[in-house]
Amino acid sequence: MKVLVIVGTRPEAIKMVPVYNALKACSWCNPRLLLTGQHREMARSVLDVFNVTPDLDLDVMEPSQTLLSLSTRLTQSLVEVIGAERPDAILVQGDTTSAMIAGWLGFYAGCLVGHIEAGLRTGNLATPFPEEFNRRVVALTAHWHFAPTEEAAANLRAEGLTQNVHVVGNTVIDAALEIAKMRTPRMQALSEKLNFLGQPGRRVVLVTTHRRENLGEPMRGIAAAVADLAEAHPKVDFLVPVHPNPVCGAALRPVLKGRANVYLTAPLEYDEMIYVLRHAFLVLTDSGGIQEEAPAFDVPVLVLRNETERMEGVEAGCSSLVGTDRHEIVRAANRLFTNPALYAAMSQARNPYGDGSSAQQIAVIIGAAS
C-alpha cells in the first residue's frame, strides 16, 4: 500500500513523524514522506531531530507569502506529485493550508484520505483563521477521521460524519515522550545558556504567542501582562521565544526587552521546547500544540485566546482559557503562583490527549484496508 504522508509546517512534522515511522515498520506499507515547504526550515529542523529525511520536497515557501500565493503554488505542485506518485492513500494532519489542499486534491484523485487530529472545532470560522476553515474542508475529503479525543469525535458526528471515526489520542504525545528521552546537543547548549532551567526552587514560565488573531493590540496586552508579572515576581524567570513574524517582535520587544528576569530568545527548536516544558512551572500560550504537550509533563497552561478548539484540556482541568486582557492574564497567573491547591489540581489533572500509542493505532487501522 503506497501512502503519501504530507508535512508542511513544524507542528505537522512533529505530529506526523511518529505515524511515518509506524508505517515504515509495517511490511504491507510503502510510506513516502512529502515536505511541502510551507514552513520549510522549521519543519526540516524537526525532521532532523528524529533523523528523518523527506522523500519529496516541494519547497513552496517564499518570503512574505500570502494565503492566496501559497495555495496556488501548493495546488500546482501537489497535482504533479499525486499524478506521478499515484498513492493509494494520503495522510494529512490538522488544519494547515498544506493539509487542506492535499486532502482536497487527494479526494479528487480517488485516494483514501486520512485526517490525523480530526474533529477539532471552535465553531467560529474567524478564529483561528484560516485553520477552522481548513479543518472543516479536510473533514469533507477524509475516508479515515483520526480524532484525538471523544469530544473531537462527537464534533464530527454532529456534522453527519459518522463513518470511520476513530478516537486514537494525539500523536503529539507520542513525539513529545520520545523527545523527552533524548539529551540532544541543542538541549545541552540551552541548559548552559539558560542555567536557571532545572535548578531546584526556580520557577520558569514559558510564554509563546503568534496567532494571527492576536497580532496588534491583543499581543501588546499579553506583553504588558508578562511585564507586570515579571515585576511582581522578581524570582520567577519568564522565557519568551519570539516568533519570526516581525509583527510579533514589534509587540513584545519594546515592552519586555531589558527586564532582568525576562529572557527573549529566538524560536525554540522542538527538542529545546520539550526540554523547557520538562522544567517549566507554568505556560502562557496561544499555541495549539503546547496546550496538548504541556499536560504530558504536568505543567498547567493559561490559554491566551478567547476561544480554543482544544476544550478537552480546559474541561479536564489542565488548562484555563484566559484571553488576552492584561489584567485577566495577571490575575490568573497570580492565582497559580499563590494558591498551591489550585496549582496542584491543574498540574495533576488527567492528560486528555493520549498515552503515546496513537501512531501505532493509526497504522493498525490503515493496515486493515491494505
TADA-V820157 format. One record per pair of residues at least 12 apart in sequence whose C-alpha atoms are under 8 Angstrom apart, sorted by sequence separation. I is the first residue (numbers start at 1). J is the second residue. D is the distance in Angstrom with one decimal. If there is no record, write none. Layout:
i & j & d
I & J & D
I & J & D
//
This chain:
i & j & d
90 & 102 & 7.7
91 & 103 & 7.9
153 & 165 & 6.6
226 & 238 & 7.8
291 & 303 & 7.6
20 & 33 & 7.3
60 & 73 & 6.3
90 & 103 & 7.3
153 & 166 & 7.4
308 & 321 & 7.7
60 & 74 & 6.7
153 & 167 & 6.7
307 & 321 & 7.4
5 & 20 & 6.9
120 & 135 & 7.6
306 & 321 & 6.8
90 & 106 & 6.4
119 & 135 & 7.7
283 & 299 & 7.0
285 & 301 & 7.3
287 & 303 & 8.0
303 & 319 & 6.8
305 & 321 & 6.6
306 & 322 & 6.9
307 & 323 & 7.8
89 & 106 & 7.9
118 & 135 & 7.4
139 & 156 & 8.0
150 & 167 & 6.3
277 & 294 & 6.3
282 & 299 & 5.7
283 & 300 & 6.3
284 & 301 & 6.0
285 & 302 & 6.5
286 & 303 & 5.6
301 & 318 & 6.5
302 & 319 & 5.7
303 & 320 & 5.9
304 & 321 & 6.7
305 & 322 & 6.6
306 & 323 & 4.5
147 & 165 & 6.9
149 & 167 & 5.7
281 & 299 & 6.1
282 & 300 & 5.4
283 & 301 & 4.8
284 & 302 & 4.9
285 & 303 & 5.3
286 & 304 & 4.7
300 & 318 & 5.4
301 & 319 & 4.5
302 & 320 & 5.0
303 & 321 & 4.8
304 & 322 & 5.8
305 & 323 & 4.2
306 & 324 & 7.4
35 & 54 & 6.2
40 & 59 & 6.7
58 & 77 & 6.8
144 & 163 & 7.9
145 & 164 & 6.1
146 & 165 & 6.2
147 & 166 & 5.8
148 & 167 & 5.6
149 & 168 & 7.1
278 & 297 & 5.8
280 & 299 & 6.7
281 & 300 & 7.5
282 & 301 & 6.2
283 & 302 & 6.2
284 & 303 & 6.1
285 & 304 & 5.4
286 & 305 & 5.8
291 & 310 & 7.5
299 & 318 & 7.7
300 & 319 & 5.7
301 & 320 & 6.4
302 & 321 & 6.1
303 & 322 & 5.8
304 & 323 & 4.6
305 & 324 & 6.2
33 & 53 & 8.0
34 & 54 & 5.8
35 & 55 & 8.0
37 & 57 & 6.8
119 & 139 & 7.6
143 & 163 & 8.0
144 & 164 & 5.2
145 & 165 & 4.7
146 & 166 & 5.0
147 & 167 & 4.7
148 & 168 & 5.5
149 & 169 & 5.8
277 & 297 & 6.8
282 & 302 & 7.9
284 & 304 & 6.6
302 & 322 & 6.2
303 & 323 & 6.7
304 & 324 & 5.4
33 & 54 & 5.0
34 & 55 & 6.0
35 & 56 & 6.1
36 & 57 & 5.8
37 & 58 & 6.0
38 & 59 & 7.4
40 & 61 & 6.5
90 & 111 & 6.5
92 & 113 & 7.5
94 & 115 & 7.2
118 & 139 & 7.0
143 & 164 & 6.8
144 & 165 & 6.3
145 & 166 & 6.1
146 & 167 & 6.0
147 & 168 & 6.2
148 & 169 & 3.9
149 & 170 & 7.8
292 & 313 & 7.5
32 & 54 & 7.7
33 & 55 & 5.2
34 & 56 & 4.7
35 & 57 & 4.7
36 & 58 & 4.7
37 & 59 & 4.4
38 & 60 & 6.1
39 & 61 & 6.4
89 & 111 & 5.0
90 & 112 & 6.2
91 & 113 & 5.8
92 & 114 & 6.3
93 & 115 & 5.8
94 & 116 & 6.2
144 & 166 & 7.6
146 & 168 & 6.3
147 & 169 & 6.8
148 & 170 & 4.7
240 & 262 & 7.2
242 & 264 & 6.6
244 & 266 & 7.8
277 & 299 & 7.4
288 & 310 & 7.4
291 & 313 & 7.3
32 & 55 & 5.9
33 & 56 & 6.5
34 & 57 & 5.9
35 & 58 & 6.3
36 & 59 & 5.9
37 & 60 & 5.2
38 & 61 & 5.1
88 & 111 & 5.4
89 & 112 & 4.4
90 & 113 & 4.9
91 & 114 & 4.6
92 & 115 & 5.3
93 & 116 & 4.6
94 & 117 & 5.3
115 & 138 & 7.0
147 & 170 & 7.8
238 & 261 & 6.1
239 & 262 & 6.0
240 & 263 & 5.9
241 & 264 & 5.7
242 & 265 & 6.0
243 & 266 & 7.2
244 & 267 & 7.1
295 & 318 & 6.3
32 & 56 & 7.7
34 & 58 & 7.7
35 & 59 & 7.5
36 & 60 & 6.3
37 & 61 & 5.4
74 & 98 & 7.0
78 & 102 & 6.9
82 & 106 & 7.5
87 & 111 & 6.8
88 & 112 & 6.4
89 & 113 & 5.7
90 & 114 & 6.2
91 & 115 & 6.1
92 & 116 & 6.2
93 & 117 & 6.1
94 & 118 & 6.6
115 & 139 & 7.1
237 & 261 & 5.0
238 & 262 & 4.7
239 & 263 & 4.9
240 & 264 & 4.9
241 & 265 & 4.6
242 & 266 & 5.6
243 & 267 & 5.7
89 & 114 & 7.3
91 & 116 & 7.2
93 & 118 & 7.9
236 & 261 & 6.8
237 & 262 & 6.1
238 & 263 & 6.1
239 & 264 & 6.4
240 & 265 & 6.2
241 & 266 & 5.3
242 & 267 & 5.6
304 & 329 & 7.9
3 & 29 & 7.1
5 & 31 & 6.8
7 & 33 & 7.4
71 & 97 & 6.8
75 & 101 & 6.5
79 & 105 & 7.0
119 & 145 & 7.7
235 & 261 & 7.4
237 & 263 & 7.6
239 & 265 & 7.5
241 & 267 & 4.9
1 & 28 & 6.1
2 & 29 & 6.2
3 & 30 & 6.2
4 & 31 & 5.9
5 & 32 & 5.9
6 & 33 & 6.3
7 & 34 & 6.1
8 & 35 & 5.7
71 & 98 & 7.9
74 & 101 & 7.2
75 & 102 & 7.9
78 & 105 & 7.6
82 & 109 & 7.7
115 & 142 & 6.0
118 & 145 & 5.6
234 & 261 & 6.4
241 & 268 & 6.4
302 & 329 & 8.0
318 & 345 & 8.0
319 & 346 & 7.0
1 & 29 & 4.8
2 & 30 & 4.8
3 & 31 & 4.6
4 & 32 & 4.9
5 & 33 & 4.8
6 & 34 & 5.0
7 & 35 & 4.9
8 & 36 & 4.9
9 & 37 & 7.2
113 & 141 & 6.6
114 & 142 & 5.5
115 & 143 & 7.9
117 & 145 & 7.8
118 & 146 & 5.5
119 & 147 & 5.9
223 & 251 & 7.1
227 & 255 & 6.9
291 & 319 & 7.3
317 & 345 & 7.3
318 & 346 & 4.7
1 & 30 & 5.8
2 & 31 & 5.8
3 & 32 & 6.1
4 & 33 & 6.1
5 & 34 & 5.9
6 & 35 & 6.3
7 & 36 & 6.2
8 & 37 & 5.5
9 & 38 & 5.8
10 & 39 & 6.8
113 & 142 & 4.7
114 & 143 & 5.9
115 & 144 & 6.1
116 & 145 & 6.7
117 & 146 & 5.8
118 & 147 & 4.6
219 & 248 & 7.5
223 & 252 & 5.4
227 & 256 & 6.1
230 & 259 & 7.9
317 & 346 & 5.4
318 & 347 & 6.3
1 & 31 & 7.9
2 & 32 & 7.5
4 & 34 & 6.8
6 & 36 & 7.3
7 & 37 & 8.0
8 & 38 & 4.8
9 & 39 & 4.8
13 & 43 & 5.7
17 & 47 & 7.4
67 & 97 & 7.8
71 & 101 & 7.4
75 & 105 & 7.8
112 & 142 & 7.1
113 & 143 & 5.2
114 & 144 & 4.6
115 & 145 & 5.2
116 & 146 & 4.9
117 & 147 & 5.2
118 & 148 & 7.0
226 & 256 & 7.7
302 & 332 & 7.7
318 & 348 & 7.7
8 & 39 & 6.2
9 & 40 & 7.0
12 & 43 & 7.8
13 & 44 & 8.0
112 & 143 & 5.6
113 & 144 & 6.5
114 & 145 & 6.2
115 & 146 & 5.9
116 & 147 & 6.8
117 & 148 & 5.5
121 & 152 & 7.5
205 & 236 & 7.4
207 & 238 & 7.1
216 & 247 & 7.5
220 & 251 & 5.2
224 & 255 & 6.6
230 & 261 & 6.5
302 & 333 & 7.7
318 & 349 & 5.5
8 & 40 & 7.3
10 & 42 & 5.4
11 & 43 & 7.6
14 & 46 & 6.4
38 & 70 & 7.6
112 & 144 & 7.7
114 & 146 & 7.3
119 & 151 & 8.0
120 & 152 & 5.3
203 & 235 & 7.6
204 & 236 & 6.0
205 & 237 & 6.2
206 & 238 & 6.1
207 & 239 & 6.1
208 & 240 & 6.2
215 & 247 & 6.9
219 & 251 & 6.1
220 & 252 & 6.6
223 & 255 & 6.3
230 & 262 & 6.9
317 & 349 & 5.8
318 & 350 & 7.4
9 & 42 & 7.0
10 & 43 & 4.0
13 & 46 & 6.4
14 & 47 & 7.8
17 & 50 & 7.6
104 & 137 & 7.6
119 & 152 & 4.3
202 & 235 & 7.4
203 & 236 & 5.2
204 & 237 & 4.8
205 & 238 & 4.8
206 & 239 & 5.0
207 & 240 & 4.9
208 & 241 & 6.3
209 & 242 & 7.8
210 & 243 & 6.2
215 & 248 & 6.7
219 & 252 & 7.4
223 & 256 & 6.8
316 & 349 & 6.4
317 & 350 & 7.9
318 & 351 & 7.3
9 & 43 & 5.3
10 & 44 & 7.7
13 & 47 & 6.6
96 & 130 & 8.0
97 & 131 & 7.8
100 & 134 & 5.3
104 & 138 & 6.8
107 & 141 & 5.5
118 & 152 & 6.8
119 & 153 & 5.8
121 & 155 & 7.2
202 & 236 & 6.7
203 & 237 & 6.3
204 & 238 & 5.9
205 & 239 & 6.1
206 & 240 & 6.2
207 & 241 & 7.1
208 & 242 & 7.3
209 & 243 & 7.4
316 & 350 & 6.4
8 & 43 & 7.0
17 & 52 & 7.8
96 & 131 & 6.1
99 & 134 & 7.7
100 & 135 & 6.9
103 & 138 & 5.6
106 & 141 & 7.9
107 & 142 & 7.5
118 & 153 & 7.6
119 & 154 & 7.7
120 & 155 & 7.3
202 & 237 & 7.6
204 & 239 & 7.1
208 & 243 & 8.0
210 & 245 & 7.8
216 & 251 & 6.8
316 & 351 & 7.4
7 & 43 & 7.8
10 & 46 & 6.7
95 & 131 & 4.9
119 & 155 & 5.7
215 & 251 & 7.9
316 & 352 & 6.8
95 & 132 & 7.0
97 & 134 & 6.6
100 & 137 & 6.4
104 & 141 & 5.9
119 & 156 & 5.4
36 & 74 & 7.3
95 & 133 & 8.0
96 & 134 & 6.4
100 & 138 & 5.3
103 & 141 & 5.9
118 & 156 & 8.0
210 & 248 & 6.5
313 & 351 & 7.3
95 & 134 & 5.1
96 & 135 & 7.7
99 & 138 & 7.2
103 & 142 & 7.1
209 & 248 & 7.7
313 & 352 & 6.4
95 & 135 & 4.6
312 & 352 & 6.4
94 & 135 & 6.4
196 & 237 & 7.9
95 & 138 & 7.8
300 & 343 & 7.4
300 & 346 & 5.5
299 & 346 & 7.7
300 & 347 & 5.2
298 & 346 & 7.9
299 & 347 & 5.3
298 & 347 & 4.6
298 & 348 & 6.1
298 & 349 & 7.7
295 & 347 & 7.3
117 & 170 & 6.5
295 & 349 & 7.9
295 & 350 & 7.9
296 & 351 & 6.4
295 & 351 & 5.5
38 & 98 & 7.0
292 & 353 & 6.3
36 & 98 & 6.9
206 & 276 & 7.7
206 & 277 & 7.7
206 & 280 & 6.7
204 & 279 & 7.2
205 & 280 & 5.9
211 & 286 & 6.5
204 & 280 & 4.9
205 & 281 & 5.8
206 & 282 & 6.5
207 & 283 & 6.0
208 & 284 & 6.5
209 & 285 & 5.7
210 & 286 & 6.9
211 & 287 & 7.3
16 & 93 & 7.0
203 & 280 & 6.9
204 & 281 & 5.3
205 & 282 & 4.9
206 & 283 & 4.8
207 & 284 & 4.7
208 & 285 & 4.8
209 & 286 & 5.3
210 & 287 & 7.4
15 & 93 & 7.5
203 & 281 & 5.4
204 & 282 & 6.8
205 & 283 & 5.6
206 & 284 & 6.2
207 & 285 & 5.7
208 & 286 & 6.6
209 & 287 & 6.7
197 & 276 & 7.2
205 & 284 & 7.3
206 & 285 & 7.9
208 & 287 & 7.0
12 & 93 & 6.0
198 & 279 & 5.4
12 & 94 & 7.3
190 & 272 & 7.0
197 & 279 & 6.1
222 & 304 & 7.8
4 & 87 & 6.1
128 & 211 & 7.7
129 & 212 & 7.2
197 & 280 & 7.9
3 & 87 & 5.6
6 & 90 & 7.3
128 & 212 & 7.7
129 & 213 & 7.4
187 & 271 & 6.6
2 & 87 & 5.1
3 & 88 & 6.0
4 & 89 & 6.3
5 & 90 & 6.0
6 & 91 & 6.1
7 & 92 & 7.3
128 & 213 & 7.0
186 & 271 & 7.3
187 & 272 & 5.4
1 & 87 & 7.9
2 & 88 & 5.3
3 & 89 & 4.8
4 & 90 & 4.7
5 & 91 & 4.9
6 & 92 & 5.4
7 & 93 & 7.6
127 & 213 & 7.0
186 & 272 & 6.5
1 & 88 & 6.2
2 & 89 & 6.6
3 & 90 & 5.7
4 & 91 & 6.2
5 & 92 & 6.6
6 & 93 & 7.6
9 & 96 & 7.7
184 & 271 & 7.3
1 & 89 & 7.8
3 & 91 & 7.2
8 & 96 & 7.6
187 & 275 & 6.4
8 & 98 & 5.6
7 & 98 & 7.4
8 & 99 & 7.6
180 & 271 & 7.9
214 & 305 & 7.8
6 & 98 & 7.6
7 & 99 & 7.8
179 & 271 & 6.3
6 & 99 & 7.1
180 & 274 & 6.4
179 & 274 & 7.1
180 & 275 & 7.0
209 & 304 & 7.8
6 & 102 & 7.5
176 & 274 & 6.6
180 & 278 & 7.8
225 & 326 & 4.7
229 & 330 & 6.4
222 & 324 & 5.8
224 & 326 & 6.3
225 & 327 & 6.8
228 & 330 & 7.2
221 & 324 & 6.1
222 & 325 & 7.1
221 & 325 & 5.9
222 & 326 & 6.0
225 & 329 & 6.2
226 & 330 & 7.6
229 & 333 & 8.0
219 & 324 & 7.2
221 & 326 & 4.9
225 & 330 & 5.7
229 & 334 & 7.9
218 & 324 & 5.5
218 & 325 & 7.2
222 & 329 & 7.6
214 & 324 & 7.8
172 & 289 & 7.4
176 & 293 & 6.7
173 & 292 & 7.5
177 & 296 & 7.9
172 & 292 & 7.4
173 & 293 & 6.3
176 & 296 & 8.0
172 & 293 & 6.8
173 & 296 & 7.0
19 & 171 & 7.5
18 & 171 & 6.8
15 & 170 & 7.9
16 & 171 & 7.3
15 & 171 & 5.2
18 & 174 & 6.6
15 & 172 & 4.9
18 & 175 & 6.3
14 & 172 & 6.5
17 & 175 & 7.6
15 & 175 & 6.6
14 & 175 & 6.3
151 & 312 & 7.1
149 & 312 & 7.7
177 & 356 & 7.0
127 & 307 & 7.3
173 & 353 & 7.2
173 & 354 & 6.4
174 & 355 & 7.3
175 & 356 & 7.7
173 & 355 & 6.7
174 & 356 & 4.0
169 & 352 & 8.0
170 & 353 & 5.5
171 & 354 & 7.9
173 & 356 & 5.2
174 & 357 & 6.4
169 & 353 & 5.3
170 & 354 & 5.7
174 & 358 & 6.8
122 & 307 & 6.4
169 & 354 & 4.3
171 & 356 & 6.9
174 & 359 & 7.2
122 & 308 & 5.9
168 & 354 & 7.5
169 & 355 & 7.2
170 & 356 & 7.8
171 & 357 & 7.7
121 & 308 & 7.9
122 & 309 & 4.6
169 & 356 & 7.9
171 & 358 & 5.3
121 & 309 & 4.7
169 & 357 & 7.7
170 & 358 & 6.0
171 & 359 & 5.9
120 & 309 & 5.3
121 & 310 & 7.8
168 & 357 & 7.9
169 & 358 & 5.4
120 & 310 & 6.8
168 & 358 & 5.2
168 & 361 & 6.4
168 & 362 & 7.1
149 & 352 & 7.1
149 & 353 & 6.6
148 & 353 & 6.3
148 & 354 & 7.4
146 & 362 & 7.3
49 & 270 & 8.0
49 & 271 & 7.2
46 & 269 & 7.3
45 & 269 & 7.0
46 & 270 & 6.2
45 & 270 & 7.9
46 & 271 & 8.0
42 & 269 & 7.7
14 & 270 & 7.9
11 & 289 & 7.0
22 & 359 & 6.2
26 & 363 & 8.0
22 & 360 & 5.9
29 & 367 & 7.8
28 & 367 & 7.3
19 & 359 & 4.6
23 & 363 & 5.8
18 & 359 & 5.7
19 & 360 & 7.2
22 & 363 & 6.3
29 & 370 & 8.0
28 & 370 & 7.0
19 & 362 & 7.2
19 & 363 & 7.1
1 & 370 & 5.9
//
